[in-house]
Every structure is written in structure tokens, then in C-alpha cells.
Amino acid sequence: MNKAFSRRDFIKGSIVVAVGAMSAGALSACAGQGGSASSASSKSGGTVTLRRGYGVSHGDKCFGQAVVATAEDGTILAVSIDDYQFLDATTAGISPVPNADKEFGQGFAAGKTLISKSDNDEVYSAMLKEKGKATQNWLTSIQAIEAYCVGKTPDKIQSAGTDAVSGATLVDTNGYLKLVAQVAADDSIAVKGTYEGDGSDLKMGRVNAVCHGTKTFGDAVSLVQGSKLVATNIDEFQFFDATTQGLTAVPNSDKGFGQGYAEGKVLASKAINNTVYSELMKEKAQATTPWLDSITAIENALAGKDVSEVKLSGPDAVSGATLVDTAAYAKAAATAAQAA
């Protein structure tokens, strides 16, 4: 996940949510792959901050994403890591990101498609074993890295040696550690929640999902404790014209990863480009509320809810959120929580 960016002012005041029963079947329509990590904190409960960021963790053909949960003293409680990379569209067995077969896919170069490595571990790991003589699956190493980070502070993992992570065989293990450390110390994209006990039972789940039309795909990462959704962090990716003024493209867009773009297009995070995207919404759709304000309202509305009781319907389900697809973003967050 990436550098320093603008982020969210937390929504104040009460948030009104329609709460009811949501069946597992209703959630499964947005399902994806989850990961988890946990750690003990010296405190008995407290406030947790869930931070998101993007960066370069492995070469120039992909970009990394990390979502990191930290306690008030800075100790890392849970981590979720992923990479996004373009592959040949004909690669057997791959599961491209949502909407790759629709308008979102028009941003791909001919013959290419975009994948999440977490969601394509078997296929991607087989490629690693064939081309790089890898000895274990990519996700096995990533989960070892996530577990290693738990219970440590960002400066501790930042200075970790090459062989610090037992069970991780990736040559760029340090790149992933540095990404986690960077994100854990950056409040650019952050939301808060509360947890109980020492935090050792906190888990993280993630999902890529269709949240808004066919030109984007959403990514939700949720932190859970038992059946409680402690906090969720939502973002969405969309292709923009490369000449869009003020736009910050995802990392490595100017390098190998960018070779997967259709001519004149770049991929960008809406959270990082909130100002630019919100201005486009205002111009084209007469939007009255910045995109990120609505997303933050949804995140805050879900915090502390029992996952099985979350049900949002319609654009007016959350006070402070004006997005027509409010319920779809909430559904993705709940699905991510169930994947933990």
C-alpha cells in the first residue's frame, strides 16, 4: 500500500443503522478469501486503530496492500497483506478481481487481467514453483509474515533481518515487513474501534467485491472479535484517465505493473484520491458529500455490531452516507468479517 495521503475526519454524532438478521447465504454472494492474525496486548481492552496503505513490497510488476490493527500503545494486533498483479487472461484456473469481465476490465491491456494473489494462491504459487523454484505456497509465507508482526511495534519489524520470519521463504520478506511497518505508523487511511481483553482473539478477514456498478471493485478488510465486527476499512479501485489532474495512481503504475494498463489509463484508490474522485462525482452526478465521508459513516455504523445482525438496505440506511450503494459496501464489510 502506498505513501502519505489525505484521509478521513471521523464522523461525529450518532449514526442510525437499520439492524436485523442477515443470513449466511445473503453474505456469500460477495464472498472472497480471508486471513487472520492475533496478539496479546498489555492492556485489558481498549481502542484499536485499523490502518490501510499501499506500497512496493515485491518488485515492480505488482503493488502491495496492507491493513494493520494496532493497540493504543502502538503494538500490532492483526495484519492483512495482499498483492495485486496482472497475469495473462488465459492463465488456467485464475479468479480475476470482480468486474474484470465488465467495464472495469476495459482498463486492462489486451490479453491481461488483474488478480489478487491471496485469492489465487494455488495458481500463483504454482507459477512461483515453476519459474522461481519456490518451495512453498505464497500465502503460507504471507501468513507467517502476518503472524510475525503481531505483538510487535512498527520500529521492531522495520529493523528485522532477512531471516527474521520463521516459515517465510519469500525473497522479499523484508519488503512486506517494511510495508506493514509503514502502514502501522501512518494515519492517512485509518478507522477506530474497541476490543475487549488482551486482543489475542482478534482476527482479520478480507474480501474483494462488487460494491458500486461495473467500473470498479471494492476491497473490505474487517477486524473481528468473536462475532463482533470491531472495525472495518473499505476502499475501492477504479481506472482513470492518466491525465487526470492531481491523481495518485497505485504504486508501480509507472513501472512493470503499468504495462498491464490499456493505453491512457491508470488504476487508483478512491480513498487515496478522495478529493479528486469526489470532485468528479460532484461534476458528473451532482454529489453533495465527499466519497470518503460516506465510507467513513458506513464503517462507523458497522463498528461494534454483531456480524450476524448487520443488515443495511437502501441509500438512507446510514446517517451521513449519501452513496446509492451504501448497503453493498456494508455487505462487503460483513462478508469480510465472516471470512476472518
URFENVEN-V486672 format. One record per residue. RES is the residue in three letters. SS is DSSP state (hx for helix, st for strand, lp for the rest). D_LAST is the distance of its C-alpha to the last C-alpha in whole Angstrom. Layout:
res=RES ss=SS d_last=D_LAST
res=RES ss=SS d_last=D_LAST
This chain:
res=MET ss=lp d_last=21
res=ASN ss=lp d_last=24
res=LYS ss=lp d_last=27
res=ALA ss=lp d_last=28
res=PHE ss=lp d_last=28
res=SER ss=lp d_last=28
res=ARG ss=lp d_last=26
res=ARG ss=lp d_last=25
res=ASP ss=lp d_last=27
res=PHE ss=lp d_last=25
res=ILE ss=lp d_last=26
res=LYS ss=lp d_last=28
res=GLY ss=lp d_last=29
res=SER ss=lp d_last=28
res=ILE ss=lp d_last=25
res=VAL ss=lp d_last=26
res=VAL ss=lp d_last=23
res=ALA ss=lp d_last=24
res=VAL ss=st d_last=21
res=GLY ss=lp d_last=21
res=ALA ss=lp d_last=19
res=MET ss=lp d_last=17
res=SER ss=lp d_last=17
res=ALA ss=hx d_last=14
res=GLY ss=hx d_last=17
res=ALA ss=hx d_last=17
res=LEU ss=hx d_last=13
res=SER ss=hx d_last=13
res=ALA ss=lp d_last=16
res=CYS ss=lp d_last=14
res=ALA ss=lp d_last=11
res=GLY ss=lp d_last=11
res=GLN ss=lp d_last=9
res=GLY ss=lp d_last=5
res=GLY ss=lp d_last=6
res=SER ss=lp d_last=6
res=ALA ss=lp d_last=9
res=SER ss=lp d_last=11
res=SER ss=lp d_last=15
res=ALA ss=lp d_last=18
res=SER ss=lp d_last=20
res=SER ss=lp d_last=23
res=LYS ss=lp d_last=23
res=SER ss=lp d_last=22
res=GLY ss=lp d_last=20
res=GLY ss=st d_last=21
res=THR ss=st d_last=20
res=VAL ss=st d_last=17
res=THR ss=st d_last=17
res=LEU ss=st d_last=15
res=ARG ss=st d_last=17
res=ARG ss=st d_last=17
res=GLY ss=st d_last=20
res=TYR ss=st d_last=21
res=GLY ss=st d_last=23
res=VAL ss=lp d_last=25
res=SER ss=lp d_last=23
res=HIS ss=lp d_last=25
res=GLY ss=lp d_last=28
res=ASP ss=lp d_last=29
res=LYS ss=lp d_last=28
res=CYS ss=st d_last=25
res=PHE ss=st d_last=23
res=GLY ss=st d_last=20
res=GLN ss=st d_last=17
res=ALA ss=st d_last=15
res=VAL ss=st d_last=13
res=VAL ss=st d_last=14
res=ALA ss=st d_last=14
res=THR ss=st d_last=17
res=ALA ss=lp d_last=19
res=GLU ss=lp d_last=22
res=ASP ss=lp d_last=24
res=GLY ss=lp d_last=22
res=THR ss=lp d_last=20
res=ILE ss=st d_last=17
res=LEU ss=st d_last=14
res=ALA ss=st d_last=11
res=VAL ss=st d_last=11
res=SER ss=st d_last=10
res=ILE ss=st d_last=13
res=ASP ss=st d_last=15
res=ASP ss=st d_last=18
res=TYR ss=st d_last=20
res=GLN ss=st d_last=23
res=PHE ss=st d_last=26
res=LEU ss=st d_last=27
res=ASP ss=st d_last=30
res=ALA ss=lp d_last=29
res=THR ss=lp d_last=31
res=THR ss=lp d_last=28
res=ALA ss=lp d_last=27
res=GLY ss=lp d_last=24
res=ILE ss=lp d_last=22
res=SER ss=lp d_last=20
res=PRO ss=st d_last=21
res=VAL ss=lp d_last=19
res=PRO ss=lp d_last=20
res=ASN ss=lp d_last=23
res=ALA ss=lp d_last=25
res=ASP ss=lp d_last=27
res=LYS ss=lp d_last=28
res=GLU ss=hx d_last=30
res=PHE ss=hx d_last=27
res=GLY ss=hx d_last=28
res=GLN ss=hx d_last=32
res=GLY ss=hx d_last=31
res=PHE ss=st d_last=31
res=ALA ss=lp d_last=34
res=ALA ss=lp d_last=35
res=GLY ss=lp d_last=33
res=LYS ss=st d_last=30
res=THR ss=st d_last=27
res=LEU ss=st d_last=24
res=ILE ss=st d_last=20
res=SER ss=st d_last=17
res=LYS ss=lp d_last=17
res=SER ss=hx d_last=14
res=ASP ss=hx d_last=14
res=ASN ss=hx d_last=17
res=ASP ss=hx d_last=17
res=GLU ss=hx d_last=19
res=VAL ss=hx d_last=22
res=TYR ss=hx d_last=22
res=SER ss=hx d_last=22
res=ALA ss=hx d_last=25
res=MET ss=hx d_last=27
res=LEU ss=hx d_last=26
res=LYS ss=hx d_last=28
res=GLU ss=hx d_last=31
res=LYS ss=hx d_last=31
res=GLY ss=hx d_last=30
res=LYS ss=lp d_last=31
res=ALA ss=lp d_last=27
res=THR ss=lp d_last=26
res=GLN ss=lp d_last=23
res=ASN ss=lp d_last=20
res=TRP ss=hx d_last=19
res=LEU ss=hx d_last=15
res=THR ss=hx d_last=16
res=SER ss=hx d_last=18
res=ILE ss=hx d_last=15
res=GLN ss=hx d_last=13
res=ALA ss=hx d_last=16
res=ILE ss=hx d_last=17
res=GLU ss=hx d_last=14
res=ALA ss=hx d_last=14
res=TYR ss=hx d_last=18
res=CYS ss=hx d_last=17
res=VAL ss=lp d_last=16
res=GLY ss=lp d_last=19
res=LYS ss=lp d_last=21
res=THR ss=lp d_last=23
res=PRO ss=hx d_last=23
res=ASP ss=hx d_last=27
res=LYS ss=hx d_last=26
res=ILE ss=hx d_last=23
res=GLN ss=hx d_last=26
res=SER ss=lp d_last=29
res=ALA ss=lp d_last=27
res=GLY ss=lp d_last=29
res=THR ss=lp d_last=28
res=ASP ss=lp d_last=28
res=ALA ss=lp d_last=26
res=VAL ss=lp d_last=22
res=SER ss=lp d_last=23
res=GLY ss=lp d_last=21
res=ALA ss=lp d_last=21
res=THR ss=lp d_last=24
res=LEU ss=lp d_last=24
res=VAL ss=lp d_last=27
res=ASP ss=lp d_last=25
res=THR ss=hx d_last=23
res=ASN ss=hx d_last=25
res=GLY ss=hx d_last=24
res=TYR ss=hx d_last=21
res=LEU ss=hx d_last=21
res=LYS ss=hx d_last=24
res=LEU ss=hx d_last=21
res=VAL ss=hx d_last=19
res=ALA ss=hx d_last=22
res=GLN ss=hx d_last=23
res=VAL ss=hx d_last=20
res=ALA ss=hx d_last=20
res=ALA ss=lp d_last=23
res=ASP ss=lp d_last=24
res=ASP ss=lp d_last=23
res=SER ss=lp d_last=24
res=ILE ss=lp d_last=21
res=ALA ss=st d_last=19
res=VAL ss=st d_last=18
res=LYS ss=st d_last=18
res=GLY ss=st d_last=16
res=THR ss=st d_last=17
res=TYR ss=st d_last=16
res=GLU ss=lp d_last=17
res=GLY ss=lp d_last=19
res=ASP ss=lp d_last=18
res=GLY ss=lp d_last=15
res=SER ss=lp d_last=14
res=ASP ss=lp d_last=11
res=LEU ss=st d_last=9
res=LYS ss=st d_last=6
res=MET ss=st d_last=5
res=GLY ss=st d_last=4
res=ARG ss=st d_last=7
res=VAL ss=st d_last=10
res=ASN ss=st d_last=14
res=ALA ss=st d_last=16
res=VAL ss=lp d_last=19
res=CYS ss=lp d_last=20
res=HIS ss=lp d_last=23
res=GLY ss=lp d_last=26
res=THR ss=lp d_last=26
res=LYS ss=lp d_last=27
res=THR ss=st d_last=24
res=PHE ss=st d_last=20
res=GLY ss=st d_last=17
res=ASP ss=st d_last=14
res=ALA ss=st d_last=12
res=VAL ss=st d_last=9
res=SER ss=st d_last=8
res=LEU ss=st d_last=8
res=VAL ss=st d_last=7
res=GLN ss=st d_last=9
res=GLY ss=lp d_last=10
res=SER ss=lp d_last=10
res=LYS ss=st d_last=11
res=LEU ss=st d_last=10
res=VAL ss=st d_last=12
res=ALA ss=st d_last=12
res=THR ss=st d_last=12
res=ASN ss=st d_last=14
res=ILE ss=st d_last=15
res=ASP ss=st d_last=18
res=GLU ss=st d_last=20
res=PHE ss=st d_last=22
res=GLN ss=st d_last=26
res=PHE ss=st d_last=29
res=PHE ss=st d_last=32
res=ASP ss=st d_last=35
res=ALA ss=lp d_last=36
res=THR ss=lp d_last=39
res=THR ss=lp d_last=37
res=GLN ss=lp d_last=38
res=GLY ss=lp d_last=36
res=LEU ss=lp d_last=33
res=THR ss=lp d_last=30
res=ALA ss=st d_last=29
res=VAL ss=lp d_last=26
res=PRO ss=lp d_last=27
res=ASN ss=lp d_last=29
res=SER ss=lp d_last=30
res=ASP ss=lp d_last=34
res=LYS ss=lp d_last=33
res=GLY ss=hx d_last=32
res=PHE ss=hx d_last=29
res=GLY ss=hx d_last=32
res=GLN ss=hx d_last=33
res=GLY ss=hx d_last=31
res=TYR ss=st d_last=32
res=ALA ss=lp d_last=35
res=GLU ss=lp d_last=38
res=GLY ss=lp d_last=38
res=LYS ss=st d_last=34
res=VAL ss=st d_last=31
res=LEU ss=st d_last=27
res=ALA ss=st d_last=26
res=SER ss=st d_last=23
res=LYS ss=lp d_last=24
res=ALA ss=lp d_last=23
res=ILE ss=lp d_last=25
res=ASN ss=lp d_last=28
res=ASN ss=hx d_last=28
res=THR ss=hx d_last=32
res=VAL ss=hx d_last=33
res=TYR ss=hx d_last=30
res=SER ss=hx d_last=31
res=GLU ss=hx d_last=35
res=LEU ss=hx d_last=35
res=MET ss=hx d_last=33
res=LYS ss=hx d_last=36
res=GLU ss=hx d_last=38
res=LYS ss=hx d_last=37
res=ALA ss=hx d_last=36
res=GLN ss=lp d_last=37
res=ALA ss=lp d_last=34
res=THR ss=lp d_last=35
res=THR ss=lp d_last=31
res=PRO ss=lp d_last=30
res=TRP ss=hx d_last=26
res=LEU ss=hx d_last=25
res=ASP ss=hx d_last=26
res=SER ss=hx d_last=25
res=ILE ss=hx d_last=21
res=THR ss=hx d_last=21
res=ALA ss=hx d_last=22
res=ILE ss=hx d_last=20
res=GLU ss=hx d_last=17
res=ASN ss=hx d_last=19
res=ALA ss=hx d_last=19
res=LEU ss=hx d_last=16
res=ALA ss=lp d_last=15
res=GLY ss=lp d_last=16
res=LYS ss=st d_last=15
res=ASP ss=st d_last=14
res=VAL ss=hx d_last=11
res=SER ss=hx d_last=14
res=GLU ss=hx d_last=17
res=VAL ss=st d_last=16
res=LYS ss=lp d_last=19
res=LEU ss=lp d_last=21
res=SER ss=lp d_last=24
res=GLY ss=lp d_last=26
res=PRO ss=lp d_last=27
res=ASP ss=lp d_last=28
res=ALA ss=lp d_last=25
res=VAL ss=lp d_last=24
res=SER ss=lp d_last=27
res=GLY ss=lp d_last=28
res=ALA ss=lp d_last=26
res=THR ss=lp d_last=28
res=LEU ss=lp d_last=26
res=VAL ss=lp d_last=27
res=ASP ss=lp d_last=24
res=THR ss=hx d_last=22
res=ALA ss=hx d_last=20
res=ALA ss=hx d_last=19
res=TYR ss=hx d_last=17
res=ALA ss=hx d_last=16
res=LYS ss=hx d_last=15
res=ALA ss=hx d_last=13
res=ALA ss=hx d_last=11
res=ALA ss=hx d_last=10
res=THR ss=hx d_last=9
res=ALA ss=hx d_last=7
res=ALA ss=hx d_last=5
res=GLN ss=hx d_last=6
res=ALA ss=lp d_last=4
res=ALA ss=lp d_last=0
